[in-house]
């Protein structure tokens, strides 16, 4: 990863705090562009109010989850809306507890 190294923790992005939402979109775009093994060329990052919106297609459900996790590590879990679609096979059923 470009900005955060290998571990995604909110402390890696303390420099963004207080800089407003204008930095959020650029920071998320930068981070997802450096995801290893994930084609993010069809992913758009936009802002709706204070929320980061991810739109587009990725190769698999796992790739969509990776992109969302990275975005959440940048701006916080409660501020990401994912509209990513998987172009690959459906993921196996997972029970969310």
BELNOR-V82352 format. One line per field, one symbol per residue. ss: DSSP state (h for helix, s for strand, l for the rest). burial: + if it has 16 or more other ideal C-beta (glycine too) atoms within 10 Angstrom, else -. Layout:
# BELNOR-V82352
ss=???
burial=???
This chain:
# BELNOR-V82352
ss=lllllllllhhhhhhhlllllhhhhhhhhhhhhlllllllllssssssllssssssssllhhhhhhhhhhhhhhhlhhhssssssslllllllllll
burial=+--+---+---++--+------+++-+++-++--+--+-+--+-+------+++-+-+--+-++-+++-++++++---++-+-+-+-----------
